[in-house]
Structure formats: C-alpha cells, structure tokens
Amino acid sequence: QVQLVESGGGLVAAGGSLRLSCAASGSIWSINGMGWYRQAPGKQRELVASITPSGRTNYADSVKGRFTISRDNAKNTVYLQMNVLKPENTNIYYCNANIDRYVYWGQGTQVTVSS
C-alpha cells in the first residue's frame, strides 16, 4: 500500500515562509513526476509546481520566483519551499506523485496566510 504523507502546513503572516514536505512510503519500485497542487473551496484543484526525477521543474505563473519545488529521490520525498507568502496563497495543498504508473495523492495540508 503506497501512501503520501504531507507535513509542514500551518498559519503564517503575509510575507512569511513555510516549507511543505511529502514522503512516499510503501511498496515502491520507481517514482516519476511529483508535484504540489492547491484547491480552494468550490474550485478545481490546480497545479502549483511539479518536478521530474531529473529535477526539471514547472511552476504556476503566480508562484514563480517565490516558491521552489525540490525532491530527494533517496528519501522518496518532495518539498515545496514557499516564500513571500500572500493571503491569496491560502489553500489546501495536495502532494501528487506518479508511482509505478499509478497516480497517488496526499491527504492535503492547510496553508493559511494572514494579512
């Protein structure tokens, strides 16, 4: 049973930083792409950032220059460093990973940015 476990969400003042982590565990042969998505109430889940096994990254325009995605392949873990946070970044953030040709999602972690 493969699981993605997220951590690092919370409450932060505008301008602050948070670092999200997502660790994959279970019977894993290989992990392809990993990423972070966000979902606001009543809206569709949308991509924040993604990273390939070789480290190629992709970002939503709204977070470029402020967020950095990285991964530790030895630990099956993906990170999202979020800097200069804004109130509009308040969302539930979901980890996503393509593991052994299946797509898995984390349970979501709440990020709240106060003005």
PyMOL commands that set and color helices and strands:
alter all, ss='L'
color gray80, all
select helices_A, chain A and resi 61-63+73-75+87-89
alter helices_A, ss='H'
color red, helices_A
select strands_A, chain A and resi 3-7+10-13+18-25+31-39+46-51+57-59+67-72+77-82+91-99+102-105+109-114
alter strands_A, ss='S'
color yellow, strands_A
deselect
rebuild
show_as cartoon
